[in-house]
Every structure is written in C-alpha cells, then in structure tokens.
Amino acid sequence: MKALDMTRVRRSFDRQAPFYEETVQVQKRVVLQLAAQLADSADGNLPGRVLDVGAGTGMLLRLLRSLYPDALLVGIDQAAGMSQCGADPWQEKGAVLRLTGDAEHLPFAGGSFGLVVSTSTFQWLNHLEQAFREAMRVLAPSGCFRFALFGGSTLQELKACYREAIREAGRPEEDRTHRFFSVGEVTDALGRAGFADCLVKATVELEHYASVPSLLRSLRRIGAGNASIHGRRGLHSRKVMQRMSELYQQEFGGAQGIPVTYEVIWGAGRKSNAPA
C-alpha cells in the first residue's frame, strides 16, 4: 500500500503551480497524445459533459475545447493554485468550470458526465481503486473513462542510484522514493471498479537533463517532491544525495547528459448500459 501525505502533495503542487507549464515536458506530450487518442476514437456521439480529473493548469482542457466545442468542460484538481493558473481567454469560448477537489471523493452527482479523462495525476494517490470507482460513479451509462498515469519504471535510474547510496550508507531501510503503480495494479483496479471493455498498456518516454541536480530542481519546481508520510521532506542527507548523484553520472551519464525514464500507463474503460 502507498503511504503518501496527501496534504503535503496538495501544498507542494499548490506552491509550484505558477512554474508548472513552463517546466514540464513529458506531461505535455502525454496531454497531446491523449487528446489525439480521443480524436481518433470519436464516433460522432460527442459527450455533453466532460470531466478532467487532476486538470492542473488546464492543458488538456484547452485541447478538449477544440474536440468538444459544445460540451460543458469541468476540471478538478486538489491544488487550488493549479485551478487558479492557466485561466486563459479560451475559457470564454465555451462553458468551462474549474474546481478544487479530491479525485477519491468527486463532488458530483452520479451519471453526470459522458466522458471522464485524466493525465499525470493518479500516481499521486494512495487508493487508485477508490478514484476509479468515483470515475465510474460520475459517468453516465455508456460513458468512457480515458487516462494516463506514470507507472513503476518511472525515474528508475534515480531510484536505483539512490537505493545504492543508502545501502552504502548502511541505511537501506530508509528508502523514501515514490512508489508508482504497476500495469497489473492499474488493470486490477479498473476491473474491480466495474469498468467494461478495459484496455491498459504502457509506453516509455525518455528525457535528458544536464545533471542530477538539474533533474532534482525540475522535479521540485513542478511540486513533485518527496511526499512520504515517513521522515523528512527531502530524500536523504546531503552526503547520501551527493553519492547518489555520483552514481547516476557514472552509471548513466553520456553526451546528452543523464537519461530519465518515464513509464506512461494508458488506460481506458466504459460504463456498461446495464444497471448496477
């Protein structure tokens, strides 16, 4: 079971919201890919209401406006700072509602939306199945759920070097790295939440940074720091972090800098027409 301090998660993203869009790269590509998938799967029956869970600064909402020009678009995010950023003139072109709220306890009546989407959000939850059950609840019959989250291989280079550094320091039990959900866990959670026609797959996105410190600064700048309920805010002592950086550079450094792996788990499901 994951052990994230959700208050710490919320506050971190809240503080860093103004820097989010100018910093993220993989998350932007995921948004574009999900929007393209939705466009390719369009069957002429456009949803009247669309919910984006973990909408952040509204990157996906802006693309959804082009896909569904007549729909009511609703974006919800647990970080109020995220919901307040990205308020562009595009919102005046159609009905858009931005709210602060919890993915595990959505503040909507059952059957409210024809489509529920999410990108780069569910990895920050402790209870994935609960969030999926909420998506199921707010979907109308035959409604679709499409999402992308970061999976178990994400930041694998960083985590491997960190674990070696704390092992060398004689403190292997003090691993405070983030645990991402696996493809199997995502698949199981979708099924237990009651979705039909489930499809889950994983792809890999690769980023490069000039150095380990630049990677860590980037993660902190978007609010993606250590949010474990155990221990201090950072990963470890200065000495351990320095050793981790040395190992990372030695093991993975190259002409392009240091590589960073992001595993993207894509998922889809449908709410059956049959009564529950």
VENCOR-V595229 format. One record per residue. PHI is phi in radians with two decimals (999 if undefined). D_FIRST is the distance of its C-alpha to the first C-alpha in Angstrom with 1 decimal. Layout:
PHI|D_FIRST / PHI|D_FIRST
This chain:
999|0.0 / -1.32|3.8 / -2.36|6.5 / -1.72|9.6 / -1.46|12.9 / -1.17|14.1 / -1.16|17.6 / -1.15|17.7 / -1.02|16.8 / -1.06|19.5 / -1.15|22.0 / -1.12|21.7 / -1.20|22.4 / -1.09|24.9 / -1.14|26.9 / -1.65|26.9 / -0.91|27.7 / -1.09|31.4 / -1.77|30.6 / -1.07|28.0 / -1.16|30.4 / -1.34|32.7 / -1.83|29.9 / -1.26|27.6 / -2.17|28.9 / -1.05|26.2 / -1.05|25.0 / -1.16|28.7 / -1.15|29.0 / -1.10|26.0 / -1.03|27.6 / -1.09|31.0 / -1.19|29.6 / -1.16|27.9 / -1.08|31.1 / -1.15|33.1 / -1.10|31.1 / -1.13|31.7 / -1.13|35.4 / -1.20|35.7 / -1.65|34.2 / -1.07|36.4 / -2.03|38.5 / 1.67|40.7 / -1.64|38.8 / -1.36|37.5 / -1.20|34.9 / -1.45|36.5 / -2.40|33.3 / -2.25|30.5 / -1.99|27.2 / -1.88|25.5 / -1.56|21.9 / 1.33|21.3 / -1.19|25.0 / 1.01|25.2 / -1.50|28.9 / 1.66|29.9 / -1.06|30.3 / -1.27|29.4 / -1.01|31.2 / -1.12|34.4 / -1.31|34.3 / -1.12|33.5 / -1.06|36.7 / -1.24|38.7 / -1.28|37.1 / -2.27|37.4 / -1.11|40.3 / -1.79|40.9 / -1.49|37.3 / -1.43|35.7 / -1.80|32.9 / -2.20|30.1 / -2.05|27.7 / -2.22|24.9 / -2.58|22.8 / -1.25|20.9 / -1.66|23.1 / -1.04|26.7 / -1.07|28.1 / -1.12|26.9 / -1.13|28.5 / -1.51|31.7 / -1.53|32.1 / 1.25|33.6 / -1.41|35.9 / -1.58|38.5 / -1.04|41.7 / -1.02|40.0 / -1.14|38.6 / -1.34|42.2 / -1.45|42.7 / -3.06|40.8 / -1.33|38.5 / -2.34|35.4 / -2.13|33.2 / -1.96|30.7 / -2.28|28.3 / -1.79|25.6 / -3.02|22.7 / -1.81|19.0 / -1.10|17.7 / -1.52|15.6 / -2.54|18.9 / -1.20|21.8 / -1.52|25.2 / -2.33|27.1 / -1.24|28.8 / -1.07|27.8 / 1.27|29.6 / -1.43|30.4 / -2.27|29.9 / -1.49|31.2 / -2.59|28.7 / -2.11|25.3 / -2.26|24.3 / -2.89|21.8 / -2.37|21.7 / 0.92|19.5 / -2.19|17.4 / -1.17|14.2 / -1.20|12.5 / -1.66|12.7 / -1.90|10.6 / -1.48|7.2 / -2.17|8.2 / -1.12|10.2 / -1.07|11.8 / -1.09|13.1 / -1.14|14.8 / -1.17|16.2 / -1.13|17.5 / -1.18|19.2 / -1.05|20.8 / -1.06|22.0 / -1.07|23.4 / -1.45|25.4 / -1.35|26.8 / -1.37|30.3 / -0.91|31.1 / 1.28|31.3 / -1.21|29.5 / -1.98|27.4 / -2.14|24.0 / -2.28|23.9 / -2.68|21.3 / -2.49|20.3 / -2.43|17.2 / -1.48|16.6 / -1.79|14.9 / -1.03|13.7 / -1.50|17.3 / -1.09|17.7 / 1.04|19.3 / -1.09|19.2 / -1.16|22.5 / -1.07|21.4 / -1.18|18.3 / -1.11|20.4 / -1.24|23.1 / -1.10|21.0 / -1.15|19.5 / -1.17|23.0 / -1.15|24.3 / -1.31|22.1 / -1.16|22.8 / -1.10|26.5 / -1.41|26.2 / 1.33|24.9 / -2.30|21.5 / -1.11|19.0 / -1.35|16.4 / -1.69|16.6 / -1.22|14.8 / -2.03|13.8 / -1.26|13.8 / -1.25|11.7 / -1.73|9.2 / -1.56|10.6 / -1.24|9.9 / -1.60|12.2 / -1.03|15.2 / -1.08|14.1 / -1.15|10.9 / -1.14|13.3 / -1.06|16.0 / -1.11|14.2 / -1.13|13.1 / -1.08|16.7 / -1.13|18.2 / -1.18|16.3 / -1.30|17.4 / 1.72|20.9 / -1.32|22.2 / -1.80|25.2 / 0.93|26.5 / -1.27|23.1 / -2.43|23.4 / -2.31|20.8 / -2.57|22.0 / -2.22|21.3 / -2.27|23.9 / -2.13|24.2 / -1.99|25.8 / -2.08|27.3 / -2.06|28.4 / -2.24|30.6 / -2.21|31.0 / -1.15|33.9 / -2.78|31.9 / -1.12|28.6 / -1.00|29.5 / -1.19|30.3 / -1.11|26.9 / -1.11|25.2 / -1.10|27.7 / -1.10|27.0 / -1.10|23.3 / -1.17|24.1 / -1.16|26.8 / -1.69|24.7 / 1.63|22.1 / -1.62|19.4 / -1.65|19.0 / -1.21|16.4 / -2.17|14.4 / -1.14|12.0 / -1.30|12.3 / -1.80|13.6 / 1.39|17.1 / -1.32|19.7 / -1.24|19.8 / -1.40|20.8 / -1.28|19.3 / -3.01|21.8 / -1.17|25.5 / -1.03|28.4 / -1.11|29.3 / -1.13|26.0 / -1.16|25.9 / -1.13|29.4 / -1.16|28.8 / -1.03|25.9 / -1.08|28.4 / -1.09|31.0 / -1.09|28.9 / -1.05|27.8 / -1.14|31.5 / -1.16|32.7 / -1.40|30.3 / -2.20|30.2 / -1.12|32.9 / -2.76|35.8 / -1.07|38.5 / -1.57|36.2 / 1.79|34.1 / -1.84|30.5 / -1.44|28.5 / -2.33|25.0 / -1.57|23.1 / -2.16|21.2 / -1.59|19.7 / -1.80|20.3 / -1.72|18.7 / -1.75|21.2 / -2.43|20.7 / -2.59|23.2 / -2.76|23.6 / -2.29|26.3 / -1.52|26.7 / -1.14|29.1 / -1.24|32.5 / -1.18|32.2 / -1.12|31.4 / -1.18|28.1
